[in-house]
Amino acid sequence: MSIEFLLTTLIVVATPGTGVLYTLSAGLSRGARASVVAAVGCTLGTVPHMVAAITGIAALLHASALAFETIKYAGVGYLLYMAWRTLRDEGTLTVADVAPRSPGRVILSGVLINVLNPKLTIFFFAFLPQFVSPGQSGTIVRMLGLSTVFMLVTFVVFAAYGVFAAAVRQHVVSSPRVMTWLRRSFAAAFVALGARLALTDR
């Protein structure tokens, strides 16, 4: 495994996006355990994209404008829904000290965030082949190995973001003004990410 792959993976994963935002908000709203559970969900959400890239379904998605647009706008809709829930002060995205949601629901939300992001499929379709020689034997096994590393890095980085957020949670929840500002900031960030996704082309 090359250093280039690890560095590229780290940069891609650490760059703030919907998954990072979701994990941060889980840590701020419900503590370290919730943030780790959210990180698990976001990590699992990358699996369908990896499978699509490895099996070649990504090529079909890349070639089909209708398939891409359908998934893209489903993702946009879900991001806007997350923004609305944040402003409504409900669920895991709430920056408040409320009753915890079940781990299953937290994981499901994390999975949906990444499953409904078609750019992940396109990313894996363009990213993984760069680190696999066309004539090399065991190509699928190698791609599975690289994908597993990507998932591990995703979980570790997202969990670190969330645990850090949980560490400063008490300073946040004790200030209603900060809580209101954060709720609005998270909602605005989800709207901005949704707008960016809506404007992306294949």
N, C-alpha and C positions, 0 to 999 in steps of 0.2 A: 504494500500500500504506500502510495507516494505522499510526501509532505505537501505537495501541491493540492492533492485531494483533501487532506485534513484542513489545510488553511482555507481553501475555498469553501468547504463545508462550514467551518466555524464562522466565516464572514457572512455567509448566506443566512445561517441560523440566528446569529447574534443581531442581525439587522432588524430593528423593530418592525413588526407587522401585526397582523390580526392575532396570531397565536401568542406573541409576546404580550400584547395588550390584554388579552384575555387572562393570561397567567398572572400578570401584575395585578389586575383588578381582583382576581380571586384571592391573592395573598393579602391585599389591602382590606378586603371586605371580610374574609373569614379565617385568615391565618395561614401558617406554613403548610399544614396538612392539606388544606383545600388547594393551595397553589401547586403542590406536588401532584395531587389528583388531576388538576386542570392540565398540568404538563403531560401527564399520561394520556389524557384525551387528545390533546393536540398532536402528540407523537403518533398515536394510533390513526389519526386522521391523515397521516402521510402514506399509510400502507396502500390504500387503493391507487394512489398516484404512482407509487413505486411498482406495484403489480402491473398497472397499465403500461408503464414505460418498458418493463421487462418483457411483457408478452406481446407488445406491439400495438396494443389498443391506442396508445398515445399517438401513433402515426395516423390512425383513423380520425381521432379527435382533432389532430392538427390539420388534417385535410378537409374535415367537414365543418363548414362555417356554422351550420345550424346547430350541431352538437356543441361546439364551442360557445356560441351565443346563449344557448339554453342554460348550460352550466354556469356561465358567467353571470347572467342576470339572476339566477337562483342564488348565487353567492352574494350579489349586490343586495337582493331583498333580505337575505339573512343578516347582513351587516347593518342594514337600516333597522331591522327588528331589534338587534342587539342595542343599537343607539337608543331606540325608543324605550326599551326595558331599563336601560341605565338611567335615563331621565325620569322614568316612573318610579325609580327607587325600588326595584324588584330583583330578586334572583341573585346569582353569584356575582354579577357585575356591579352590584350595589356596594358602594363604599360606606358601609354602615355595619353596626354590630347587631345583626339579626340572626334568627334561627338558621342553622346550616341546612343546605340542601343535601340530598343523598349523593354519595359518591357517583352513583350511576348517572344521575342527571348532569352532574358537573362534567363527567367524562363524555357524555353524549353531546353536550354543547361544544366541548373542545373538538370532538371528532367532526361535527358538522362544520365548524369554522374552517377546517383545513380540507375536508372533502369537497366543499363548495367553492374551492379556489382552483379554477382551471389552470392558472399560471403555474401551479405546482407540477401538474402533469407535463406541461410544456417544458418546465425547467428540468425535470428528470429525463425527459426525452432528449434534450440537448446536452445535459450535464454528464450523465453516467457514461455514454458512449465515448467521451473524450478520454476516459481512463481505462478503456478496454480495447485491446488490439483486435481488429477485425478477424485476423486469422488465428487468434489464440484459442486453444482448446479450453473447454469449461467456461465459456463466456457467461452463460446464465448464472453459474455458481459464483463467479467473480462479481457480477452485478448484484446478486443477492447479498454478498459479503459487504460490498460498498454501501448498499442501501441500509444494511443493518447498522453499519458505523454511523451513517447519517442519522438514523433514528436515535441511536445512543447519544450522539452529540446534541440532537434536538432536545431530548429529555433533560440532559444535564444542564444545558444553557437555560431552557425555559424554567426548570425548577429553581435554578440559581436566581433568576430574575424574581420569581415568586417569593422565595424565602427571604430575599432582601426586602421586598415590599412588606412582607409580614413582620420583619424586624422593626420597621418604622411605623407599624400599624397603630400602635397606641398613641403615638404623637399625632397621627392623622385623625383617628376617631374621636379624640378629645376636643377637636376644633370643628364646630359645625360649619364655619366659613370655609375651612380647608376641604371638608367633605363635599360641600356644595360645588366648590371650584373643581374638585377632582371628578365628580359625577359629570359635570358639564364638559370637562376636558376629554373624558373617556368617550362620551357620546359624540362630541365633535370629531374625535379621532376615528371612530367607527364610520361616521358619515364621510369623512375625507377618504378613508380607505375604500369605502364603497364607491365613491365617485371615481377614484383612481382606477379601480377594477372595471367600472363601467366604460371608461375611456380607453382601456387597453385593447389592442388589436392582437391578432394571432401573429 
